Amino acid sequence: MVKVSVLYPQSAGTKFDMTYYLGYHIPLVRRLLGSVLKGVSVEQGISGDEPESAAPYITTAHMLFDSVQSFQASFAPHAQEIMEDIPKYTNSKPILQIGEVKL
């Protein structure tokens, strides 16, 4: 199993519309990727390592797939539509990380 994490860095002036993200973008991704997407979770950053410090990421999303190949095959045909939706909810430039789930 692999986890595809999308990390939205937070900096001065970062905007993020969580209502749009949860109500439109995530359902869009679920619909387009279909049953290949085994699970998804979304976290809103609330703090960094120091008390009352800003979280390094305003939001993170984590999606589970059976393999890197299944992620790539399901994402590639819809990449443009998914990527073009990003400016509708944030001005943050997302970072993608793919990891192998060990536990």
Rosetta silent file (secondary structure, phi, psi, omega in degrees, C-alpha in Angstrom):
SEQUENCE: MVKVSVLYPQSAGTKFDMTYYLGYHIPLVRRLLGSVLKGVSVEQGISGDEPESAAPYITTAHMLFDSVQSFQASFAPHAQEIMEDIPKYTNSKPILQIGEVKL
SCORE:     score description
SCORE:     0.000 S_00000001
   1 L     0.000  140.359  176.249    0.000    0.000    0.000 S_00000001
   2 E  -121.354  150.918  176.893    1.232    3.508   -0.779 S_00000001
   3 E  -116.069  125.657  174.905    0.201    6.846    0.634 S_00000001
   4 E  -101.006  115.876 -179.661    0.181    9.920   -1.571 S_00000001
   5 E  -106.258  133.777  175.465    0.441   13.011    0.604 S_00000001
   6 E  -113.479  115.505 -174.417   -0.336   16.485   -0.672 S_00000001
   7 E  -109.784  125.737 -179.205    1.205   19.109    1.606 S_00000001
   8 E  -105.368  100.926 -177.971    0.149   22.739    1.366 S_00000001
   9 E   -61.682  144.010  178.104    2.908   24.936    2.855 S_00000001
  10 L  -105.378  134.784  174.297    1.840   27.856    4.995 S_00000001
  11 L  -148.285  176.082  179.878    3.521   31.252    4.755 S_00000001
  12 L   -55.181  129.485  177.681    2.525   34.879    5.213 S_00000001
  13 L    86.171    2.620  178.885   -0.534   35.551    3.075 S_00000001
  14 L   -67.841  132.643  177.070   -1.453   31.911    2.490 S_00000001
  15 L  -117.251  143.887  178.163   -5.154   31.473    1.836 S_00000001
  16 E  -150.956  121.212 -179.928   -7.039   28.196    1.990 S_00000001
  17 L   -95.897   92.430 -176.841  -10.790   27.684    1.551 S_00000001
  18 H   -65.014  -34.858  179.298  -11.427   24.516    3.564 S_00000001
  19 H   -60.711  -46.367  178.431  -15.165   24.576    2.811 S_00000001
  20 H   -64.726  -45.038 -177.069  -14.476   24.451   -0.944 S_00000001
  21 H   -58.423  -48.795 -177.998  -11.713   21.878   -0.494 S_00000001
  22 H   -76.285  -32.598 -175.232  -13.877   19.475    1.516 S_00000001
  23 H   -88.323  -23.475 -177.841  -17.111   20.174   -0.345 S_00000001
  24 H  -126.553  -53.368 -171.866  -15.862   20.214   -3.930 S_00000001
  25 H   -65.403  -50.402 -179.286  -12.186   19.366   -4.489 S_00000001
  26 H   -63.135  -44.469  174.625  -11.964   16.161   -2.445 S_00000001
  27 H   -60.007  -35.559  176.209  -15.258   14.809   -3.879 S_00000001
  28 H   -60.635  -49.213  179.666  -13.927   15.670   -7.363 S_00000001
  29 H   -60.910  -45.021  179.041  -10.739   13.692   -6.716 S_00000001
  30 H   -58.994  -45.094 -178.860  -12.732   10.778   -5.297 S_00000001
  31 H   -64.249  -45.871 -176.208  -15.035   10.730   -8.316 S_00000001
  32 H   -70.224  -37.805 -177.276  -12.234   10.975  -10.885 S_00000001
  33 H   -84.142  -22.544  174.376   -9.921    8.399   -9.280 S_00000001
  34 H    65.280 -149.204 -172.800  -12.731    5.992   -8.481 S_00000001
  35 H   -71.315   -9.553  175.854  -12.262    2.709   -6.668 S_00000001
  36 H   -66.452  -30.590  177.098   -8.480    2.824   -7.118 S_00000001
  37 L   -77.959  112.345 -174.229   -8.480    5.387   -4.295 S_00000001
  38 L   -87.224  -20.289  179.922   -8.688    3.212   -1.174 S_00000001
  39 E  -177.078  156.602  178.456   -8.980    5.981    1.397 S_00000001
  40 E  -146.287  142.641  172.453   -8.489    9.684    1.983 S_00000001
  41 E  -138.200  151.317 -179.793   -7.959   11.879    5.027 S_00000001
  42 E  -129.103  134.777  177.212   -7.551   15.640    5.352 S_00000001
  43 E  -123.216  138.116  173.320   -5.841   17.494    8.192 S_00000001
  44 E  -101.419  122.571 -179.918   -5.929   21.212    8.924 S_00000001
  45 L   -64.891  136.070 -179.952   -2.669   22.402   10.472 S_00000001
  46 L  -121.245  -18.984 -178.282   -3.137   24.040   13.858 S_00000001
  47 L  -166.108  157.012  170.561    0.378   24.469   15.269 S_00000001
  48 L   -93.533 -159.880 -176.643    4.066   23.942   14.765 S_00000001
  49 L   -77.255  -19.594  177.185    6.453   22.440   17.302 S_00000001
  50 L   -97.134  143.586  177.972    6.543   25.554   19.473 S_00000001
  51 L   -54.642  134.711  178.035    3.477   26.653   21.459 S_00000001
  52 L    63.678   16.378  175.017    1.336   29.098   19.500 S_00000001
  53 L   -89.100  155.317  179.459    3.539   28.811   16.409 S_00000001
  54 L   -70.042  145.176  174.908    2.027   28.482   12.962 S_00000001
  55 L   -67.769  141.450  178.727    1.754   25.029   11.450 S_00000001
  56 L   -65.622  -26.734  178.234    4.263   24.507    8.633 S_00000001
  57 E  -122.008  127.959 -179.862    1.445   23.169    6.440 S_00000001
  58 E   -68.824  -34.474  178.556   -1.952   24.856    6.324 S_00000001
  59 E  -152.354  147.800  170.867   -3.520   21.590    5.151 S_00000001
  60 E  -132.454  143.592  175.270   -2.387   18.081    4.323 S_00000001
  61 E  -125.068  142.260 -177.509   -4.280   15.403    2.422 S_00000001
  62 E  -131.213  125.147 -178.104   -3.389   11.722    2.409 S_00000001
  63 E  -122.169  138.128 -178.255   -4.671    9.232   -0.139 S_00000001
  64 E  -105.470  137.100  178.529   -4.166    5.463   -0.101 S_00000001
  65 E  -137.607  158.286  177.718   -3.567    3.299   -3.169 S_00000001
  66 L   -66.625  -33.567 -176.620   -2.524   -0.303   -3.707 S_00000001
  67 L  -157.239  164.670  174.363    0.597    0.757   -5.613 S_00000001
  68 H   -60.663  -40.030 -178.593    2.423    3.685   -7.170 S_00000001
  69 H   -63.161  -40.333  179.957    1.386    2.342  -10.550 S_00000001
  70 H   -68.117  -37.637  174.979   -2.314    2.336   -9.649 S_00000001
  71 H   -61.038  -51.652 -176.078   -2.024    5.935   -8.409 S_00000001
  72 H   -61.815  -41.570 -178.693   -0.228    7.063  -11.570 S_00000001
  73 H   -67.266  -34.390 -179.577   -2.636    5.252  -13.892 S_00000001
  74 H   -82.939  -31.598 -176.752   -5.703    6.738  -12.201 S_00000001
  75 H   -79.816  -42.259 -172.246   -4.293   10.248  -11.748 S_00000001
  76 H   -51.287  -46.613 -177.871   -2.675   10.835  -15.157 S_00000001
  77 H   -67.119  -17.744 -175.029   -5.895   11.052  -17.231 S_00000001
  78 H  -116.899    4.551 -174.738   -7.367   13.596  -14.779 S_00000001
  79 H   -54.972  -45.546 -177.283   -4.250   15.513  -13.725 S_00000001
  80 H   -61.380  -47.745 -179.065   -5.104   18.666  -15.649 S_00000001
  81 H   -62.223  -42.577  179.789   -8.647   18.925  -14.251 S_00000001
  82 H   -66.054  -46.643 -177.576   -7.452   18.288  -10.686 S_00000001
  83 H   -66.912  -35.701  179.673   -4.522   20.706  -10.934 S_00000001
  84 H   -69.211  -17.136  178.896   -6.627   23.466  -12.522 S_00000001
  85 H   -81.274  -21.235 -174.472   -8.947   23.351   -9.511 S_00000001
  86 H   -54.835  -47.784 -178.645   -6.170   24.209   -7.004 S_00000001
  87 H   -63.264  -12.454  179.019   -6.255   28.033   -7.457 S_00000001
  88 H   -76.038  -17.305 -179.322   -9.969   27.954   -6.605 S_00000001
  89 L  -127.176  -12.243  179.947   -9.195   27.091   -2.966 S_00000001
  90 E  -156.936  156.958  171.031   -5.597   28.112   -2.233 S_00000001
  91 L  -106.854    5.511  175.924   -2.630   30.198   -3.266 S_00000001
  92 L   -77.687  145.782  177.644   -0.249   27.697   -1.644 S_00000001
  93 L   -96.176  108.338 -174.087    1.886   25.592   -3.986 S_00000001
  94 L   -67.079  148.875  174.913    1.323   21.952   -2.984 S_00000001
  95 E  -111.218  133.192 -179.950    4.140   19.480   -2.431 S_00000001
  96 E  -106.044  134.712  174.019    3.504   15.837   -3.320 S_00000001
  97 E  -133.382  134.640  176.171    5.106   12.940   -1.488 S_00000001
  98 E  -112.837  127.547 -179.130    4.590    9.252   -2.166 S_00000001
  99 E  -130.801  152.520  174.991    5.444    6.847    0.610 S_00000001
 100 E   -89.648  124.366 -179.110    5.229    3.138    1.189 S_00000001
 101 L   -73.528  124.819 -178.137    3.032    2.384    4.195 S_00000001
 102 L  -106.296  -22.522 -177.871    4.978    0.225    6.660 S_00000001
 103 L  -144.477    0.000    0.000    2.632    0.149    9.628 S_00000001
